[in-house]
């Protein structure tokens, strides 16, 4: 039996619909809410049933701590397989059967080397438009070995969670999944992903930028807040120190993604000053060894 684990923070109506899509298709669901406002938390309370457990944190402990707490809560309920989700992921009626079929194929091929299986996904724009992912998986295969998967849509066992260890809570949010992927490989596990998209996932407030602001080109922007840019930059620097010698291609890929994200943010988004401040503070805090939740005096 599989237990879904969802970490929430101020879920809007769209996110609540995503949560409902997961509850409807899993044997049990553990929701870990990171201290949302009372109105949002009350909406989550209304989802509670014998098959839905709600953990209400007194403070925002971050995504990593939320997943760790949710997995341990599910394990205490005697579940030994966990399907992890962000609040912005929606699944289909076919998601779980197809994921289990692919996992059986991975397990047969890799045996105990299989660390965990991630889901391929469609992206969704802020207006609800669904777009295909850019990555092209190997043709004719239902799964493939990869370096990095996102946490949302990841299927992992209790045994492997114990061997790989808890998600890195001092990252708070951003690159938590990448740290876990690289750490699993360092320990000798294979990280795999389904070739087919089995869910819909929203990355930031993603939308297409108007052509006149992009000099006639059609640009896809994620529109993360300056605070998220802070975590992305700070945690990438820490990730690179930990893994660049061992996984140079993976870190180079993440550095390139960060460069492109910042370049597009600075050219096409508003709030240029706050984005620059976020990058400066991220680099400063990384040099000082600052981790965890941002507690700086400048509001990002």
C-alpha positions as CSV (number, residue, x, y, z in Angstrom):
1,X,0.0,0.0,0.0
2,X,1.2,3.5,-0.9
3,X,0.7,6.6,1.2
4,X,0.8,10.0,-0.5
5,X,2.7,12.8,1.3
6,X,1.8,16.4,0.3
7,X,3.5,19.5,1.7
8,X,1.3,22.6,1.6
9,X,1.7,26.3,2.4
10,X,-1.0,28.8,1.7
11,X,-2.7,26.6,-0.9
12,X,-5.0,28.5,-3.3
13,X,-8.1,27.0,-4.8
14,X,-6.1,25.6,-7.7
15,X,-3.7,23.9,-5.3
16,X,-6.6,22.5,-3.3
17,X,-7.9,20.9,-6.5
18,X,-4.5,19.3,-7.0
19,X,-4.6,17.9,-3.5
20,X,-8.1,16.5,-4.1
21,X,-6.9,14.7,-7.2
22,X,-4.2,13.0,-5.2
23,X,-6.5,12.1,-2.2
24,X,-9.0,10.5,-4.7
25,X,-6.4,8.0,-6.0
26,X,-4.3,7.0,-3.1
27,X,-5.0,4.6,-0.2
28,X,-4.0,7.2,2.4
29,X,-2.8,10.7,2.2
30,X,-0.7,12.6,4.8
31,X,-0.9,16.4,4.3
32,X,1.8,18.4,6.2
33,X,0.7,22.1,6.3
34,X,3.5,24.6,7.0
35,X,1.5,27.1,9.1
36,X,-0.9,28.5,6.4
37,X,-3.3,31.2,7.3
38,X,-6.4,30.1,9.2
39,X,-8.7,30.3,6.2
40,X,-6.4,28.1,4.1
41,X,-5.9,25.7,7.0
42,X,-9.6,25.4,7.5
43,X,-10.0,24.4,3.8
44,X,-7.4,21.6,4.5
45,X,-9.2,20.5,7.6
46,X,-12.3,19.9,5.5
47,X,-10.4,17.3,3.6
48,X,-9.8,15.2,6.6
49,X,-11.3,11.7,6.6
50,X,-10.1,8.3,8.0
51,X,-7.9,8.1,4.9
52,X,-6.5,11.6,5.1
53,X,-4.2,12.7,8.0
54,X,-3.5,16.4,8.4
55,X,-0.3,17.5,10.3
56,X,-0.6,21.2,11.3
57,X,2.8,22.7,11.9
58,X,3.1,25.7,14.2
59,X,5.6,27.4,11.9
60,X,6.8,27.2,8.3
61,X,9.5,24.6,8.6
62,X,10.2,24.3,4.9
63,X,9.6,21.7,2.2
64,X,12.4,19.4,3.2
65,X,11.2,19.2,6.9
66,X,7.6,18.8,5.7
67,X,8.5,15.8,3.6
68,X,10.5,14.3,6.4
69,X,7.7,14.8,8.8
70,X,5.1,13.4,6.4
71,X,7.1,10.3,5.6
72,X,7.6,9.5,9.3
73,X,3.9,10.1,10.0
74,X,3.0,7.7,7.2
75,X,5.6,5.1,8.5
76,X,4.0,5.3,11.9
77,X,0.7,4.4,10.2
78,X,2.5,1.2,8.9
79,X,3.0,2.4,5.3
80,X,6.3,1.5,3.7
81,X,5.9,3.1,0.3
82,X,5.5,6.9,-0.1
83,X,4.5,9.0,-3.1
84,X,5.7,12.6,-2.6
85,X,3.9,15.7,-3.9
86,X,4.1,19.5,-3.9
87,X,0.7,21.2,-3.6
88,X,0.9,22.3,-7.2
89,X,0.9,18.8,-8.7
90,X,-2.3,17.2,-10.2
91,X,-2.5,13.5,-11.1
92,X,-4.7,11.5,-13.4
93,X,-6.8,8.4,-12.8
94,X,-4.1,6.4,-14.7
95,X,-1.1,7.9,-12.8
96,X,-0.8,5.4,-10.0
97,X,-1.4,2.2,-12.0
98,X,1.1,3.3,-14.7
99,X,3.7,4.4,-12.1
100,X,3.5,1.1,-10.3
101,X,3.9,-0.8,-13.6
102,X,7.0,1.2,-14.5
103,X,8.4,0.8,-11.0
104,X,8.0,-3.0,-11.3
105,X,10.0,-2.8,-14.6
106,X,12.7,-0.7,-13.0
107,X,12.9,-3.0,-10.0
108,X,13.2,-6.0,-12.2
109,X,16.1,-4.4,-14.2
110,X,18.0,-2.7,-11.4
111,X,17.1,-4.8,-8.3
112,X,18.3,-3.2,-5.0
113,X,20.2,-0.5,-6.9
114,X,16.9,1.3,-7.6
115,X,16.8,4.3,-5.3
116,X,13.5,5.9,-6.3
117,X,11.4,6.6,-9.3
118,X,10.3,10.1,-10.4
119,X,7.4,11.0,-12.7
120,X,7.6,12.7,-16.0
121,X,5.2,15.6,-16.1
122,X,3.5,18.3,-18.1
123,X,4.0,21.9,-17.1
124,X,1.0,24.2,-16.5
125,X,0.9,27.9,-17.0
126,X,-0.6,30.2,-14.5
127,X,-3.8,30.4,-16.5
128,X,-4.1,26.6,-16.5
129,X,-2.8,25.9,-20.0
130,X,-0.9,22.6,-20.1
131,X,2.3,22.4,-22.1
132,X,4.6,19.4,-22.7
133,X,8.1,19.3,-21.1
134,X,11.2,20.1,-23.1
135,X,13.1,17.0,-22.1
136,X,13.0,14.1,-24.7
137,X,13.3,10.7,-23.1
138,X,14.7,7.7,-24.8
139,X,12.2,6.3,-27.3
140,X,10.7,2.9,-26.8
141,X,11.4,2.8,-23.1
142,X,9.0,3.3,-20.2
143,X,11.7,4.6,-17.9
144,X,15.3,5.8,-17.9
145,X,18.1,6.4,-15.5
146,X,18.8,10.1,-14.9
147,X,20.8,12.4,-12.6
148,X,18.1,14.7,-11.3
149,X,14.4,14.3,-10.6
150,X,12.0,16.7,-8.9
151,X,10.6,15.6,-5.6
152,X,6.9,15.9,-6.6
153,X,5.8,12.6,-8.1
154,X,8.7,10.6,-6.5
155,X,8.0,7.0,-5.3
156,X,10.3,5.8,-2.6
157,X,10.3,3.0,0.0
158,X,10.8,3.4,3.7
159,X,13.9,1.2,3.5
160,X,15.6,3.5,0.9
161,X,14.5,6.6,2.7
162,X,16.3,5.3,5.8
163,X,19.4,4.4,3.8
164,X,19.6,7.6,1.8
165,X,18.6,9.7,4.8
166,X,16.2,12.6,5.4
167,X,15.8,15.5,3.0
168,X,18.1,18.3,3.7
169,X,16.2,20.6,6.0
170,X,18.8,23.4,6.1
171,X,18.0,24.1,2.4
172,X,14.4,24.9,3.5
173,X,13.2,25.0,-0.1
174,X,14.8,24.8,-3.6
175,X,17.4,22.2,-4.7
176,X,16.2,19.9,-1.9
177,X,15.3,17.4,-4.7
178,X,18.6,17.8,-6.5
179,X,20.6,17.2,-3.3
180,X,18.6,14.0,-2.7
181,X,19.1,12.8,-6.2
182,X,22.9,13.3,-6.1
183,X,23.2,11.9,-2.5
184,X,21.4,8.7,-3.6
185,X,23.8,8.3,-6.5
186,X,26.8,8.9,-4.2
187,X,25.5,6.0,-2.1
188,X,25.3,3.7,-5.2
189,X,21.6,4.0,-5.9
190,X,20.1,4.6,-9.4
191,X,17.7,7.5,-9.9
192,X,15.0,6.8,-12.5
193,X,12.1,8.6,-14.1
194,X,9.2,7.6,-16.2
195,X,9.4,8.4,-19.9
196,X,5.7,9.3,-20.1
197,X,4.3,12.4,-18.4
198,X,2.1,11.0,-15.6
199,X,1.1,14.3,-13.9
200,X,0.7,18.0,-14.3
201,X,3.1,20.2,-12.3
202,X,3.2,24.0,-11.9
203,X,6.7,25.6,-11.6
204,X,6.3,29.0,-10.0
205,X,3.8,31.4,-11.6
206,X,4.7,30.2,-15.0
207,X,3.4,32.1,-18.0
208,X,4.4,33.3,-21.5
209,X,5.8,36.8,-21.6
210,X,4.1,39.2,-24.0
211,X,6.0,39.4,-27.2
212,X,6.5,43.2,-27.1
213,X,8.5,42.8,-23.9
214,X,10.6,39.9,-25.3
215,X,11.6,41.7,-28.6
216,X,9.2,39.6,-30.7
217,X,10.2,36.3,-29.2
218,X,8.0,33.9,-27.2
219,X,9.5,33.6,-23.8
220,X,8.5,31.2,-21.0
221,X,9.0,32.7,-17.6
222,X,8.6,31.1,-14.2
223,X,8.1,34.3,-12.2
224,X,9.5,33.2,-8.8
225,X,9.5,35.7,-6.0
226,X,12.8,37.4,-5.1
227,X,12.8,35.2,-1.9
228,X,12.7,32.1,-4.0
229,X,15.5,33.4,-6.1
230,X,17.5,33.9,-2.9
231,X,17.0,30.2,-1.9
232,X,17.7,29.0,-5.5
233,X,21.0,30.9,-5.6
234,X,22.2,30.2,-2.0
235,X,21.4,26.5,-2.1
236,X,22.9,26.0,-5.6
237,X,26.2,27.4,-4.3
238,X,26.1,24.9,-1.3
239,X,25.1,22.1,-3.7
240,X,28.0,22.8,-6.0
241,X,30.5,22.6,-3.1
242,X,29.1,19.3,-2.0
243,X,28.8,17.6,-5.4
244,X,30.6,19.4,-8.2
245,X,33.8,17.2,-8.1
246,X,31.8,14.0,-8.3
247,X,28.9,15.1,-10.5
248,X,30.3,18.0,-12.7
249,X,27.7,17.5,-15.5
250,X,24.8,17.7,-13.1
251,X,26.1,20.9,-11.4
252,X,26.9,22.5,-14.7
253,X,23.3,21.8,-15.8
254,X,21.9,23.5,-12.7
255,X,24.3,26.4,-13.1
256,X,23.1,26.9,-16.6
257,X,19.5,26.8,-15.5
258,X,20.2,29.4,-12.9
259,X,21.9,31.7,-15.4
260,X,19.1,31.5,-17.8
261,X,16.5,32.0,-15.1
262,X,18.2,35.1,-13.7
263,X,18.8,36.5,-17.2
264,X,15.2,36.2,-18.1
265,X,14.1,37.6,-14.8
266,X,16.3,40.7,-15.1
267,X,15.2,41.3,-18.7
268,X,11.5,40.6,-18.7
269,X,10.2,40.7,-15.1
270,X,9.4,43.6,-12.8
271,X,11.1,44.1,-9.5
272,X,14.7,44.3,-10.9
273,X,16.1,45.8,-7.7
274,X,14.7,43.2,-5.4
275,X,16.0,40.4,-7.6
276,X,19.5,41.9,-7.6
277,X,19.3,42.2,-3.8
278,X,18.2,38.6,-3.5
279,X,21.2,37.4,-5.5
280,X,23.6,39.6,-3.5
281,X,22.2,38.3,-0.2
282,X,22.3,34.7,-1.3
283,X,26.0,35.0,-2.2
284,X,26.8,36.8,1.0
285,X,24.9,34.3,3.2
286,X,26.6,31.4,1.4
287,X,30.0,32.8,2.2
288,X,28.9,33.2,5.8
289,X,27.6,29.7,6.0
290,X,24.0,30.8,6.6
291,X,21.4,28.1,5.9
292,X,17.8,27.5,6.8
293,X,14.9,29.9,6.6
294,X,15.8,33.4,5.4
295,X,15.9,35.8,8.4
296,X,17.5,38.8,6.9
297,X,16.4,42.3,7.6
298,X,15.6,43.2,4.0
299,X,12.1,42.0,2.9
300,X,12.4,39.8,-0.2
